[in-house]
Amino acid sequence: MSKTITQGIDHLGLSVRDLDASRDFFEKALGWRQFGGNPDYPSVYMTDGVSKLTLWECKGDEASGFDRHKNVGLHHFALKVPTADALRETFNAVKDWPGVDIEFAPEFSGNGPKEHFMIYEPGGTRLEISFDPR
């Protein structure tokens, strides 16, 4: 067996429809902070202190919505929270956020004990938030 060369994900880059709306969602709803960006592209770089996202605004009005059954590439990305209470608190913080579409509210993943919910953030990316007590 060969030794693994990589050391985890450095960052995840997401193309979004509305850069300001996505930045505001991560910053104000989830408590992330911006640590950079490129106004010429345009993009912003966000972190929760552990994970890093680069958000890149799609150009023009032709940005198509995400379809997990038809698009190659990102199916969704998942963020974890430390407790079941934090999962529900996070859901309550984002469920009425402007531009957020709820796919499903907190529920068991399969038979549990992992719990999760799935939304589309304002920029159109499918996002799962999960808590796994194991």
C-alpha positions in Angstrom: 0.0 0.0 0.0 1.4 3.4 -0.9 1.6 6.4 1.4 -0.9 9.2 0.9 0.6 12.2 -0.7 -2.1 14.8 0.0 -3.0 16.3 3.4 -6.7 17.1 3.2 -8.5 19.9 1.4 -6.8 23.3 1.4 -10.0 25.1 0.3 -13.1 24.6 -1.7 -13.9 27.0 -4.6 -17.5 27.6 -5.4 -19.1 29.5 -8.3 -22.1 31.5 -7.1 -24.8 33.6 -8.7 -24.6 36.5 -6.3 -21.3 37.1 -4.6 -22.5 39.7 -2.1 -25.5 37.5 -1.0 -23.3 34.4 -0.6 -20.6 36.4 1.4 -23.3 37.9 3.6 -24.8 34.4 4.2 -21.5 32.9 5.3 -20.5 35.9 7.3 -23.8 36.9 9.0 -25.8 33.7 9.2 -22.9 31.3 9.9 -20.3 33.6 11.5 -17.5 33.1 9.0 -15.1 35.9 8.2 -13.6 37.2 5.0 -9.8 36.9 4.7 -9.3 38.1 1.2 -10.6 38.2 -2.4 -10.0 39.5 -5.8 -12.3 42.3 -7.0 -11.1 41.9 -10.6 -12.5 38.4 -10.9 -14.7 39.0 -8.6 -14.2 36.7 -5.6 -14.1 36.6 -1.8 -12.3 34.2 0.5 -14.1 33.1 3.6 -13.1 31.0 6.7 -14.7 29.7 9.9 -11.2 29.4 11.4 -10.8 25.8 10.2 -12.3 25.5 6.7 -11.7 27.9 3.8 -14.0 28.7 0.9 -13.3 30.8 -2.2 -16.5 32.2 -3.6 -16.4 33.2 -7.3 -19.2 35.1 -8.9 -20.5 33.8 -12.2 -20.4 36.2 -15.1 -23.5 37.4 -16.8 -27.1 36.4 -16.4 -26.6 33.0 -17.9 -25.6 31.2 -14.6 -27.7 28.1 -14.5 -29.1 26.7 -11.3 -27.5 23.6 -9.7 -28.9 20.2 -10.5 -27.3 17.4 -8.6 -28.6 14.9 -11.1 -27.3 16.7 -14.3 -24.2 18.6 -13.3 -20.7 17.0 -13.2 -18.7 18.1 -10.2 -20.0 19.3 -6.9 -23.0 17.4 -5.6 -23.0 19.3 -2.3 -20.6 20.3 0.4 -21.1 19.6 4.1 -20.2 21.5 7.2 -20.2 20.0 10.7 -21.5 21.4 14.0 -20.5 20.1 17.5 -23.9 19.2 18.9 -27.5 18.4 18.0 -28.5 21.7 19.7 -26.1 23.5 17.4 -27.6 21.8 14.4 -31.1 23.1 15.3 -29.7 26.5 16.2 -28.0 26.7 12.8 -31.1 25.6 11.0 -33.1 28.3 12.8 -30.5 30.9 11.8 -30.6 30.1 8.1 -34.1 28.8 7.4 -35.5 32.3 6.7 -32.3 33.9 5.4 -33.0 35.8 2.1 -32.3 33.6 -0.9 -32.0 30.3 1.1 -34.0 27.4 -0.2 -34.6 24.6 2.2 -34.4 21.1 0.8 -35.2 19.4 4.1 -35.1 20.3 7.8 -33.0 18.5 10.4 -33.6 14.8 10.3 -31.6 11.5 10.8 -29.3 10.6 8.0 -30.5 7.1 7.2 -31.2 5.4 10.5 -29.0 7.8 12.5 -27.5 8.6 14.8 -26.1 11.3 12.4 -28.5 14.2 11.9 -28.4 16.7 9.1 -30.3 19.2 7.0 -29.8 20.4 3.4 -30.3 23.9 1.9 -29.2 25.9 -1.1 -27.3 29.0 0.0 -28.2 32.3 -1.7 -25.5 31.8 -4.4 -27.1 28.5 -5.4 -24.7 25.9 -3.9 -26.2 22.9 -2.2 -25.1 22.8 1.4 -25.5 20.2 4.1 -25.0 20.9 7.8 -24.5 17.8 10.0 -23.9 16.6 13.5 -22.6 13.1 14.1 -22.4 12.0 17.7 -20.1 9.0 17.0 
